[in-house]
């Protein structure tokens, strides 16, 4: 029998990843909007955790900068809602430490989807 497990950061790391991404999704989604969380195999090598919102979105030319330390798309709104610009930088670091990757897709006025890919390791269940 083969057991598939996701090699994730420790419980604290995984919590920090999800808290930071969910905090952004909720913070930048207006009342009445939606935030969806899903997880599924992306391939036989990776599992995908996806957080999608119907929030304010990010201009296409700024998406590549998300994950940079202290980077905030809208400085005024970020100050109003709180935040240092470190959340996605921390997520990017924690995901990469565990050999995963983060992809962000966003459309201004339509929302943002953060996709986290983590490697699957196979371990024989009969230890």
N, C-alpha and C positions, 0 to 999 in steps of 0.2 A: 504494500500500500504506500502511496506517495502522498505526503502532506505538503500543501503549498502555503507558505507563510510570507507575509510582507516584511521585509527587513526595514523597520522604521526606527527613527530616533527613539530614545527612551520615552516613557510616558510623558515626562515634562516637555520634551522636544516636540512630540506629536501634538500635545495640547497647545503649545505655543504657536505651532504652524497653523492649526485650525482656528485658534482664537484670533490671531492676527488677520487672517484672511476673512473670517466671518465678521470681525469687527469692521473691516473696510466695507464689506458687502452691505451690512446693515447701515452703517454710517452714511454711505453715499447712495442709498436707495430711498427715494421718497416714500412717505406713507402711502399704502395701497400697492406698493411694488412687491416683488417677489424675490426670494433668495432660495435657490435649490442646491442641495448637496447630494452627490451620487458617488458611488464607487463601483468599479467593475474591472475585470481583466482588460488590459489594453492589447495584450498579446500573450503568448505563453512565457514571456520574459518579464513583463511589467504589469503592474496594477495601476489604474488611473483613479484618482480622487479629483472630482470636479466640483467647483463652487461657482455657480452662475447667478447673476443678479440682473434686475431690470432697472438698475440705477442710472446715474448721470453719465457714466461712461468716461472715456479718456480719448482725446484726439489721437488719431493714428500716429502722427509724427512724434508723440510723446510716450507711446506704449513701450518702446525699446528702453526708455530710461527708468521705467518702474523697476524697483529692486535696487536702484542705486541708493547708497546711504544718504539720508537727509533730503532726498528728492521728493518734492510735492508738486503735483500738477497745478493745483489752484491754491496758491499760498493763502489768499484771503479766506477761502472756504475752510481750508485745513486749520487755520488759526481759530476760526469760529467753532469748528467741531472738535478741535483738539487733535493732537498728533505731532510727531516729531519728524516724520519721513523715514523712520527706521523699520516699521512693521514688515514691509515686503523685503527689505534687505535682510532682516533676521530670517524670514521664511526661506529666501533664496539660499542663504548660508546653511541653515539646518537641513534643507532638502539635499543640497550638494554634498554635505558631509556624509550622507547616507546613500550616495551614488544615485540620487534621483535627479529629476529636473523639473523646472517650473516653466510653463508657457502661459502667456496672458494674451487674450484676444478681447478687444474692446471697441465699441462704437459710441461716439459721442451722442448722448441722448437716448441710447438704446440699452446700455448695460455692459457688464464686464464678465468674462469667464476666466477663471484661474484653473488651469489643469496641472495637477501634480502627478508625476510618474515616479513610481518606486519600483525597484527591482524585486522580483520574486525569487526566493531561494527555495530549493527543493531539499527536503530532508526525509530520510527513510523513517517512517513512523515506528518501526521496530528498533528502538534504540538499544 
